[in-house]
Amino acid sequence: MNKEDRVIMHFRDLFNKMVWLNKSKMEKSLKGHTPSEVHCIEYIQKHADSNVTKLAEAFYMTRSAISKITKKLIDKGLIENYQKPDNLKEIYYRLTEQGKIIFNIHEDLHREFRERDKAVFEQITEEQFDHMLTFMERYSRHLDTEIKKLDADRSSSE
């Protein structure tokens, strides 16, 4: 197996292990809320003036899929929509008090997981972090380019 294949395999393996380790605690603490709902709550809290378009782009989902998720979140009383006086066409979202509780539970869980994994990260030098971040940013930009090509291909064939 070449190094590229090993890197991809290790990324997948790490991701799968993190999901497995975190899953039961997440499900127990955030019972009744899907991962997609919780991630939408997180995005809305961290990004001012979140709307369907921004959420769809952030999660690589269709606007229709995001609309379904946000409708569920509104029905559950976790988010509310609003409009700006200067733009009555666009609908934006913000968390309700109940939504902020879910956001805080999720943030606390992530802090707990970071604390659990701290022993590994304490051994990494600044230079090693810089190399890893540079690689991940470069790979992410590459994937963004490939996604744009795919979107362009889809648009031209419709």
C-alpha positions as CSV (number, residue, x, y, z in Angstrom):
1,M,0.0,0.0,0.0
2,N,1.4,3.4,-1.0
3,K,1.6,6.3,1.4
4,E,-1.3,8.2,-0.2
5,D,-3.5,5.1,0.4
6,R,-2.3,4.8,3.9
7,V,-3.0,8.4,4.7
8,I,-6.6,8.1,3.4
9,M,-7.1,4.8,5.2
10,H,-5.8,6.3,8.5
11,F,-8.1,9.4,8.1
12,R,-11.1,7.1,7.7
13,D,-10.0,4.9,10.5
14,L,-9.5,7.9,12.9
15,F,-12.8,9.3,11.9
16,N,-14.6,6.0,12.4
17,K,-13.0,5.5,15.9
18,M,-13.9,9.0,17.0
19,V,-17.5,8.5,15.9
20,W,-17.7,5.2,17.6
21,L,-16.2,6.5,20.9
22,N,-18.4,9.6,20.9
23,K,-21.6,8.1,19.6
24,S,-23.2,6.7,22.7
25,K,-22.5,9.7,24.9
26,M,-23.8,12.0,22.2
27,E,-26.9,10.0,21.7
28,K,-27.6,9.8,25.4
29,S,-27.0,13.5,26.0
30,L,-28.7,14.7,22.9
31,K,-31.6,12.2,22.8
32,G,-34.3,13.0,20.4
33,H,-32.0,15.1,18.1
34,T,-30.3,13.8,15.0
35,P,-26.7,14.6,14.3
36,S,-27.9,16.8,11.3
37,E,-30.1,18.8,13.6
38,V,-27.4,19.3,16.2
39,H,-24.9,20.3,13.5
40,C,-27.4,22.8,12.1
41,I,-27.9,24.2,15.7
42,E,-24.1,24.5,16.0
43,Y,-23.7,26.3,12.7
44,I,-26.6,28.7,13.4
45,Q,-25.1,29.7,16.7
46,K,-21.6,30.2,15.3
47,H,-22.6,32.0,12.1
48,A,-24.6,35.2,12.2
49,D,-27.5,35.5,9.7
50,S,-27.6,31.8,8.9
51,N,-30.0,30.9,6.1
52,V,-30.9,27.9,4.0
53,T,-28.3,28.7,1.4
54,K,-25.4,29.1,3.8
55,L,-26.4,25.9,5.7
56,A,-26.7,23.9,2.4
57,E,-23.3,25.1,1.3
58,A,-21.7,24.3,4.7
59,F,-23.1,20.8,4.9
60,Y,-22.9,19.9,1.1
61,M,-26.6,19.2,1.2
62,T,-29.5,20.4,-1.0
63,R,-31.5,23.5,0.0
64,S,-34.5,21.1,0.2
65,A,-32.8,18.8,2.7
66,I,-31.8,21.8,4.9
67,S,-35.4,23.2,4.7
68,K,-36.7,19.9,6.1
69,I,-34.2,20.0,8.9
70,T,-34.9,23.6,9.8
71,K,-38.6,23.0,9.8
72,K,-38.1,20.1,12.3
73,L,-35.9,22.4,14.4
74,I,-38.6,25.1,14.3
75,D,-41.3,22.6,15.2
76,K,-39.2,21.4,18.2
77,G,-38.8,25.0,19.3
78,L,-35.0,25.0,18.9
79,I,-34.7,27.7,16.3
80,E,-36.8,30.6,15.0
81,N,-36.7,32.5,11.8
82,Y,-36.5,36.2,11.3
83,Q,-36.1,38.7,8.5
84,K,-34.1,41.9,8.3
85,P,-36.1,45.1,7.7
86,D,-34.0,45.9,4.6
87,N,-34.5,42.4,3.1
88,L,-37.9,40.9,3.6
89,K,-37.3,38.3,1.0
90,E,-34.6,36.4,2.8
91,I,-35.3,34.2,5.9
92,Y,-32.6,33.8,8.6
93,Y,-32.4,31.6,11.6
94,R,-31.3,32.0,15.2
95,L,-31.5,29.8,18.3
96,T,-34.2,29.9,20.8
97,E,-33.4,29.5,24.5
98,Q,-34.1,25.8,24.2
99,G,-31.8,25.6,21.1
100,K,-29.0,27.3,23.1
101,I,-29.3,24.6,25.7
102,I,-28.8,21.9,23.1
103,F,-25.9,23.9,21.6
104,N,-24.2,24.1,25.1
105,I,-24.7,20.4,25.7
106,H,-23.0,19.7,22.4
107,E,-20.1,22.1,23.1
108,D,-19.6,20.6,26.6
109,L,-19.4,17.1,25.0
110,H,-16.8,18.3,22.5
111,R,-14.7,19.9,25.4
112,E,-14.9,16.5,27.2
113,F,-13.7,14.7,24.1
114,R,-10.9,17.1,23.6
115,E,-9.9,16.6,27.2
116,R,-9.9,12.9,26.7
117,D,-7.6,13.2,23.7
118,K,-5.4,15.9,25.2
119,A,-2.5,13.5,26.0
120,V,-1.9,12.9,22.3
121,F,-2.1,16.5,21.3
122,E,0.3,17.6,24.1
123,Q,3.0,15.5,22.4
124,I,2.7,17.2,19.0
125,T,5.2,20.0,18.3
126,E,4.1,23.3,16.8
127,E,6.0,22.4,13.6
128,Q,4.1,19.1,13.4
129,F,0.8,20.9,13.9
130,D,1.8,23.3,11.1
131,H,2.6,20.5,8.7
132,M,-0.6,18.7,9.4
133,L,-2.7,21.8,9.1
134,T,-1.0,22.8,5.8
135,F,-1.7,19.4,4.4
136,M,-5.3,19.3,5.5
137,E,-5.9,22.8,4.1
138,R,-4.3,21.9,0.8
139,Y,-6.3,18.7,0.5
140,S,-9.5,20.6,1.5
141,R,-8.9,23.2,-1.2
142,H,-8.4,20.4,-3.7
143,L,-11.7,18.7,-2.7
144,D,-13.4,22.1,-3.0
145,T,-12.2,22.4,-6.5
146,E,-13.4,18.9,-7.4
147,I,-16.8,19.7,-5.9
148,K,-17.1,22.9,-7.9
149,K,-16.2,20.9,-11.1
150,L,-18.9,18.4,-10.2
151,D,-21.4,21.1,-9.6
152,A,-20.5,22.8,-12.9
153,D,-20.9,19.4,-14.7
154,R,-24.3,18.9,-13.1
155,S,-25.5,22.4,-14.0
156,S,-24.4,22.1,-17.6
157,S,-26.2,18.7,-18.0
158,E,-29.5,20.0,-16.7
